[in-house]
Amino acid sequence: MKMKPTIRDVAKAAGVSIATVSKALNGVDVVKAETKLKVLAAAKELNYVPNLLGKQLKSGQTNMLGFFTNSVSGPYFYALIESIARTADNMGFGLNVFVTKRHDTIQNYLFGNVVDGVIVFESRITGPDVDMISQHRVPAIFLDRPMVADKIGSITFNSYQEAFDATAYLISLGRRKIAYLAGYPDNYDSNERQRGYEDALKKYGLPVNKDLIILGLFEEPTSYSEMRRFISLHPEDIPDGILAGNDISAIGAMRALKESGISVPQEVSVIGFDDVEIAQYFQPSLTTTRNPIGRQGVLAVKQLVGMISNNDQGQSEVLDGQLVVRNSTTIK
């Protein structure tokens, strides 16, 4: 069996020292361009593959980032993970995605030197875990809550203001009985959107009716079934406007309304959040707040790599969305 080529073989073929090969393959600037080309050509000719594990053990770095999340389903996460992975690759890092309900598994991966830094969208990572992340100086970026410390930062959406503005827009259309289709009870964005929704109602002199806060859990099937249940229990008390916690929830609610013979947008106007791709193609096309999901992923990786490579401090950044008016809303 043919032996795998070693770094010693590359050095011999290129006529240089092992140290020079190591520097050339790792992009160290002190190596002359001509020498580097000679080393790379020899490595290619020999089909030499560096021992990444050995390199990691020597440097203490894995060149891997971790993304911890409670879900990877749905168009929001497709767009987010694609953005994170592409940006990480461009910056010389790989990406591991961790989806687990086991808290001990989360801790093992967080503190087991499996990755150099983490991006977090996981409500099971609570206050004590954040304290441990800080104590262990694990570079971390949170996407599901605002957070800032020495090696901890966050990239979040301006969910409160976006919800306030979307609710105010429904009110400007003459809608007076507006429901909120909430996400998970412990989710920062869902709670901020509910707070913005309630404050807008109060500002414009409308009552906050807790019966009009419906738990859709950011899921189309749940939003659909909960909307159908609400309609069957309150046939004479249907809202004339709905602010949904995300686009998928809005689509589930619109399906339930249409199947119940209730017209969208004439009888009930609906607004979502995120502006995922399906929003513009659903019938009627969905009015929604366009959140810069791709930019969230890019900024998360750039800030995280800055903390890993340059010892940067964590920062909390808030991204503004934009209301995109389509056909699911109209004047009453």
TINUPA-754366 format. One record per residue (C-alpha): chain; x, y, z. Coordinates in steps of 0.02 Angstrom, whole numbers, plus 50000, padded with zeros to 5 digits. Layout:
# residues N
@lumti A u X v Y w Z $
...
***
This chain:
# residues 332
@lumti A u 50000 v 50000 w 50000 $
@lumti A u 50066 v 50171 w 49951 $
@lumti A u 50109 v 50280 w 50100 $
@lumti A u 50024 v 50448 w 50118 $
@lumti A u 50143 v 50591 w 50077 $
@lumti A u 50208 v 50688 w 50226 $
@lumti A u 50265 v 50866 w 50251 $
@lumti A u 50443 v 50798 w 50246 $
@lumti A u 50410 v 50731 w 50069 $
@lumti A u 50347 v 50902 w 50013 $
@lumti A u 50501 v 50986 w 50086 $
@lumti A u 50616 v 50865 w 49996 $
@lumti A u 50525 v 50886 w 49829 $
@lumti A u 50528 v 51076 w 49843 $
@lumti A u 50707 v 51083 w 49905 $
@lumti A u 50663 v 51182 w 50061 $
@lumti A u 50650 v 51153 w 50248 $
@lumti A u 50499 v 51079 w 50337 $
@lumti A u 50476 v 51247 w 50426 $
@lumti A u 50467 v 51336 w 50258 $
@lumti A u 50335 v 51213 w 50195 $
@lumti A u 50232 v 51243 w 50352 $
@lumti A u 50243 v 51431 w 50331 $
@lumti A u 50201 v 51423 w 50145 $
@lumti A u 50049 v 51311 w 50171 $
@lumti A u 49986 v 51420 w 50314 $
@lumti A u 50002 v 51582 w 50217 $
@lumti A u 50138 v 51660 w 50325 $
@lumti A u 50198 v 51817 w 50236 $
@lumti A u 50385 v 51794 w 50269 $
@lumti A u 50396 v 51661 w 50132 $
@lumti A u 50448 v 51729 w 49962 $
@lumti A u 50316 v 51716 w 49826 $
@lumti A u 50430 v 51608 w 49717 $
@lumti A u 50464 v 51488 w 49861 $
@lumti A u 50280 v 51479 w 49906 $
@lumti A u 50233 v 51434 w 49726 $
@lumti A u 50367 v 51298 w 49726 $
@lumti A u 50299 v 51224 w 49888 $
@lumti A u 50118 v 51230 w 49828 $
@lumti A u 50166 v 51145 w 49665 $
@lumti A u 50258 v 51007 w 49758 $
@lumti A u 50112 v 50981 w 49876 $
@lumti A u 49992 v 50969 w 49729 $
@lumti A u 50105 v 50849 w 49634 $
@lumti A u 50116 v 50734 w 49786 $
@lumti A u 49930 v 50751 w 49830 $
@lumti A u 49983 v 50808 w 50002 $
@lumti A u 49842 v 50848 w 50125 $
@lumti A u 49893 v 50938 w 50286 $
@lumti A u 49854 v 50853 w 50451 $
@lumti A u 49718 v 50970 w 50513 $
@lumti A u 49703 v 50885 w 50682 $
@lumti A u 49888 v 50906 w 50714 $
@lumti A u 49878 v 51086 w 50658 $
@lumti A u 49732 v 51116 w 50775 $
@lumti A u 49821 v 51035 w 50921 $
@lumti A u 49975 v 51142 w 50890 $
@lumti A u 49882 v 51306 w 50867 $
@lumti A u 49744 v 51276 w 50993 $
@lumti A u 49616 v 51327 w 50861 $
@lumti A u 49492 v 51221 w 50762 $
@lumti A u 49451 v 51350 w 50627 $
@lumti A u 49270 v 51297 w 50654 $
@lumti A u 49122 v 51401 w 50710 $
@lumti A u 48969 v 51328 w 50796 $
@lumti A u 48788 v 51377 w 50766 $
@lumti A u 48672 v 51325 w 50908 $
@lumti A u 48486 v 51331 w 50870 $
@lumti A u 48321 v 51254 w 50923 $
@lumti A u 48269 v 51227 w 50741 $
@lumti A u 48334 v 51229 w 50563 $
@lumti A u 48164 v 51214 w 50481 $
@lumti A u 48080 v 51354 w 50387 $
@lumti A u 48139 v 51483 w 50261 $
@lumti A u 48209 v 51602 w 50393 $
@lumti A u 48337 v 51474 w 50449 $
@lumti A u 48377 v 51420 w 50271 $
@lumti A u 48425 v 51599 w 50229 $
@lumti A u 48516 v 51628 w 50393 $
@lumti A u 48622 v 51469 w 50391 $
@lumti A u 48667 v 51493 w 50208 $
@lumti A u 48728 v 51669 w 50247 $
@lumti A u 48826 v 51612 w 50400 $
@lumti A u 48907 v 51465 w 50310 $
@lumti A u 48954 v 51567 w 50156 $
@lumti A u 49031 v 51708 w 50258 $
@lumti A u 49124 v 51587 w 50372 $
@lumti A u 49197 v 51498 w 50220 $
@lumti A u 49252 v 51663 w 50144 $
@lumti A u 49343 v 51703 w 50306 $
@lumti A u 49429 v 51534 w 50318 $
@lumti A u 49315 v 51448 w 50443 $
@lumti A u 49203 v 51296 w 50433 $
@lumti A u 49032 v 51285 w 50516 $
@lumti A u 48956 v 51154 w 50631 $
@lumti A u 48767 v 51166 w 50659 $
@lumti A u 48705 v 51096 w 50825 $
@lumti A u 48520 v 51057 w 50847 $
@lumti A u 48481 v 50967 w 51010 $
@lumti A u 48356 v 50971 w 51152 $
@lumti A u 48483 v 50899 w 51275 $
@lumti A u 48554 v 51034 w 51387 $
@lumti A u 48707 v 50929 w 51435 $
@lumti A u 48748 v 50906 w 51251 $
@lumti A u 48738 v 51094 w 51223 $
@lumti A u 48860 v 51122 w 51367 $
@lumti A u 48980 v 50988 w 51306 $
@lumti A u 48992 v 51068 w 51135 $
@lumti A u 49001 v 51245 w 51205 $
@lumti A u 49145 v 51209 w 51322 $
@lumti A u 49228 v 51057 w 51242 $
@lumti A u 49345 v 51154 w 51124 $
@lumti A u 49250 v 51085 w 50974 $
@lumti A u 49236 v 51258 w 50896 $
@lumti A u 49328 v 51424 w 50913 $
@lumti A u 49170 v 51527 w 50936 $
@lumti A u 48981 v 51510 w 50934 $
@lumti A u 48828 v 51592 w 50858 $
@lumti A u 48676 v 51564 w 50966 $
@lumti A u 48490 v 51555 w 50924 $
@lumti A u 48439 v 51437 w 51063 $
@lumti A u 48324 v 51482 w 51209 $
@lumti A u 48389 v 51333 w 51310 $
@lumti A u 48552 v 51429 w 51331 $
@lumti A u 48500 v 51526 w 51486 $
@lumti A u 48579 v 51651 w 51606 $
@lumti A u 48693 v 51525 w 51696 $
@lumti A u 48755 v 51461 w 51528 $
@lumti A u 48792 v 51639 w 51471 $
@lumti A u 48890 v 51666 w 51632 $
@lumti A u 48991 v 51509 w 51596 $
@lumti A u 49021 v 51565 w 51416 $
@lumti A u 49088 v 51728 w 51485 $
@lumti A u 49195 v 51642 w 51618 $
@lumti A u 49269 v 51522 w 51490 $
@lumti A u 49296 v 51668 w 51370 $
@lumti A u 49209 v 51576 w 51229 $
@lumti A u 49178 v 51706 w 51092 $
@lumti A u 48990 v 51709 w 51062 $
@lumti A u 48863 v 51804 w 50958 $
@lumti A u 48679 v 51796 w 51006 $
@lumti A u 48544 v 51817 w 50874 $
@lumti A u 48394 v 51786 w 50987 $
@lumti A u 48424 v 51919 w 51120 $
@lumti A u 48527 v 52077 w 51145 $
@lumti A u 48688 v 52038 w 51238 $
@lumti A u 48857 v 52121 w 51260 $
@lumti A u 49010 v 52077 w 51365 $
@lumti A u 49198 v 52057 w 51343 $
@lumti A u 49186 v 51913 w 51218 $
@lumti A u 48998 v 51914 w 51191 $
@lumti A u 48900 v 52015 w 51063 $
@lumti A u 48732 v 52010 w 50974 $
@lumti A u 48650 v 52048 w 50808 $
@lumti A u 48462 v 52070 w 50831 $
@lumti A u 48315 v 52147 w 50740 $
@lumti A u 48222 v 52303 w 50799 $
@lumti A u 48069 v 52196 w 50833 $
@lumti A u 47982 v 52317 w 50952 $
@lumti A u 47984 v 52465 w 50832 $
@lumti A u 47943 v 52357 w 50681 $
@lumti A u 47789 v 52285 w 50769 $
@lumti A u 47735 v 52457 w 50828 $
@lumti A u 47747 v 52526 w 50651 $
@lumti A u 47657 v 52376 w 50573 $
@lumti A u 47515 v 52389 w 50700 $
@lumti A u 47503 v 52576 w 50669 $
@lumti A u 47490 v 52540 w 50483 $
@lumti A u 47344 v 52421 w 50512 $
@lumti A u 47260 v 52555 w 50617 $
@lumti A u 47287 v 52683 w 50478 $
@lumti A u 47190 v 52566 w 50363 $
@lumti A u 47040 v 52578 w 50479 $
@lumti A u 47072 v 52413 w 50570 $
@lumti A u 47015 v 52422 w 50751 $
@lumti A u 47008 v 52242 w 50812 $
@lumti A u 47186 v 52181 w 50784 $
@lumti A u 47250 v 52011 w 50840 $
@lumti A u 47431 v 51962 w 50872 $
@lumti A u 47487 v 51788 w 50819 $
@lumti A u 47627 v 51757 w 50944 $
@lumti A u 47781 v 51646 w 50933 $
@lumti A u 47862 v 51548 w 51073 $
@lumti A u 47825 v 51620 w 51247 $
@lumti A u 48011 v 51631 w 51293 $
@lumti A u 48066 v 51704 w 51125 $
@lumti A u 48139 v 51879 w 51131 $
@lumti A u 48078 v 51933 w 50958 $
@lumti A u 47901 v 51869 w 50989 $
@lumti A u 47891 v 51959 w 51156 $
@lumti A u 47963 v 52121 w 51084 $
@lumti A u 47839 v 52114 w 50940 $
@lumti A u 47696 v 52087 w 51061 $
@lumti A u 47757 v 52235 w 51164 $
@lumti A u 47764 v 52346 w 51010 $
@lumti A u 47591 v 52286 w 50956 $
@lumti A u 47515 v 52324 w 51127 $
@lumti A u 47598 v 52495 w 51141 $
@lumti A u 47534 v 52545 w 50968 $
@lumti A u 47356 v 52497 w 51018 $
@lumti A u 47371 v 52600 w 51177 $
@lumti A u 47443 v 52750 w 51086 $
@lumti A u 47297 v 52755 w 50964 $
@lumti A u 47166 v 52729 w 51100 $
@lumti A u 47123 v 52548 w 51063 $
@lumti A u 47101 v 52416 w 51199 $
@lumti A u 47226 v 52275 w 51223 $
@lumti A u 47119 v 52118 w 51220 $
@lumti A u 47217 v 51966 w 51281 $
@lumti A u 47090 v 51854 w 51195 $
@lumti A u 47159 v 51921 w 51030 $
@lumti A u 47335 v 51859 w 51069 $
@lumti A u 47343 v 51688 w 50986 $
@lumti A u 47489 v 51567 w 51009 $
@lumti A u 47552 v 51516 w 50837 $
@lumti A u 47728 v 51464 w 50891 $
@lumti A u 47805 v 51535 w 50730 $
@lumti A u 47737 v 51380 w 50639 $
@lumti A u 47617 v 51370 w 50493 $
@lumti A u 47522 v 51213 w 50553 $
@lumti A u 47500 v 51280 w 50730 $
@lumti A u 47449 v 51453 w 50669 $
@lumti A u 47325 v 51374 w 50548 $
@lumti A u 47246 v 51260 w 50680 $
@lumti A u 47241 v 51396 w 50815 $
@lumti A u 47160 v 51518 w 50694 $
@lumti A u 47031 v 51389 w 50643 $
@lumti A u 46996 v 51354 w 50827 $
@lumti A u 46977 v 51540 w 50865 $
@lumti A u 46855 v 51562 w 50720 $
@lumti A u 46749 v 51415 w 50778 $
@lumti A u 46744 v 51478 w 50958 $
@lumti A u 46717 v 51662 w 50915 $
@lumti A u 46621 v 51668 w 50750 $
@lumti A u 46547 v 51839 w 50793 $
@lumti A u 46710 v 51913 w 50856 $
@lumti A u 46832 v 51891 w 50711 $
@lumti A u 46974 v 52020 w 50709 $
@lumti A u 46985 v 52138 w 50561 $
@lumti A u 47175 v 52140 w 50566 $
@lumti A u 47312 v 52016 w 50612 $
@lumti A u 47494 v 52049 w 50653 $
@lumti A u 47584 v 51882 w 50641 $
@lumti A u 47750 v 51845 w 50727 $
@lumti A u 47827 v 51787 w 50563 $
@lumti A u 47778 v 51757 w 50382 $
@lumti A u 47747 v 51571 w 50404 $
@lumti A u 47622 v 51606 w 50544 $
@lumti A u 47537 v 51737 w 50435 $
@lumti A u 47519 v 51611 w 50293 $
@lumti A u 47444 v 51482 w 50412 $
@lumti A u 47319 v 51612 w 50475 $
@lumti A u 47271 v 51665 w 50298 $
@lumti A u 47239 v 51484 w 50249 $
@lumti A u 47124 v 51464 w 50399 $
@lumti A u 47031 v 51625 w 50359 $
@lumti A u 47006 v 51582 w 50176 $
@lumti A u 46947 v 51405 w 50216 $
@lumti A u 46822 v 51482 w 50337 $
@lumti A u 46753 v 51594 w 50201 $
@lumti A u 46832 v 51752 w 50270 $
@lumti A u 46912 v 51862 w 50138 $
@lumti A u 47091 v 51927 w 50149 $
@lumti A u 47121 v 52075 w 50143 $
@lumti A u 46944 v 52146 w 50134 $
@lumti A u 46876 v 52073 w 50296 $
@lumti A u 47043 v 52038 w 50381 $
@lumti A u 47207 v 52121 w 50336 $
@lumti A u 47365 v 52022 w 50380 $
@lumti A u 47547 v 52073 w 50407 $
@lumti A u 47694 v 51956 w 50436 $
@lumti A u 47878 v 51972 w 50480 $
@lumti A u 48042 v 51931 w 50389 $
@lumti A u 47991 v 51936 w 50204 $
@lumti A u 48045 v 51758 w 50166 $
@lumti A u 48037 v 51710 w 49983 $
@lumti A u 47864 v 51630 w 49987 $
@lumti A u 47786 v 51792 w 50054 $
@lumti A u 47783 v 51875 w 49883 $
@lumti A u 47712 v 51721 w 49794 $
@lumti A u 47572 v 51673 w 49914 $
@lumti A u 47396 v 51726 w 49864 $
@lumti A u 47364 v 51860 w 49912 $
@lumti A u 47545 v 51915 w 49921 $
@lumti A u 47594 v 51954 w 50099 $
@lumti A u 47623 v 52126 w 50172 $
@lumti A u 47770 v 52102 w 50290 $
@lumti A u 47918 v 52181 w 50377 $
@lumti A u 48074 v 52139 w 50278 $
@lumti A u 48212 v 52095 w 50399 $
@lumti A u 48391 v 52088 w 50332 $
@lumti A u 48417 v 51903 w 50372 $
@lumti A u 48568 v 51882 w 50260 $
@lumti A u 48652 v 52035 w 50333 $
@lumti A u 48619 v 51968 w 50509 $
@lumti A u 48718 v 51812 w 50465 $
@lumti A u 48860 v 51909 w 50383 $
@lumti A u 48880 v 52029 w 50530 $
@lumti A u 48871 v 51887 w 50657 $
@lumti A u 49016 v 51795 w 50575 $
@lumti A u 49121 v 51952 w 50550 $
@lumti A u 49102 v 52006 w 50731 $
@lumti A u 49136 v 51830 w 50794 $
@lumti A u 49293 v 51807 w 50688 $
@lumti A u 49352 v 51978 w 50747 $
@lumti A u 49339 v 51919 w 50927 $
@lumti A u 49429 v 51755 w 50886 $
@lumti A u 49569 v 51824 w 50776 $
@lumti A u 49593 v 52003 w 50834 $
@lumti A u 49536 v 51995 w 51016 $
@lumti A u 49396 v 52120 w 50975 $
@lumti A u 49268 v 52165 w 51107 $
@lumti A u 49086 v 52110 w 51090 $
@lumti A u 48959 v 52233 w 51022 $
@lumti A u 48769 v 52237 w 51018 $
@lumti A u 48702 v 52285 w 50846 $
@lumti A u 48518 v 52313 w 50805 $
@lumti A u 48457 v 52298 w 50625 $
@lumti A u 48304 v 52393 w 50562 $
@lumti A u 48175 v 52313 w 50448 $
@lumti A u 48065 v 52390 w 50315 $
@lumti A u 47877 v 52372 w 50293 $
@lumti A u 47839 v 52299 w 50121 $
@lumti A u 47657 v 52330 w 50072 $
@lumti A u 47578 v 52196 w 49962 $
@lumti A u 47403 v 52128 w 49936 $
@lumti A u 47360 v 52054 w 50107 $
@lumti A u 47315 v 52227 w 50175 $
@lumti A u 47190 v 52359 w 50117 $
@lumti A u 47084 v 52503 w 50181 $
@lumti A u 46929 v 52446 w 50273 $
***
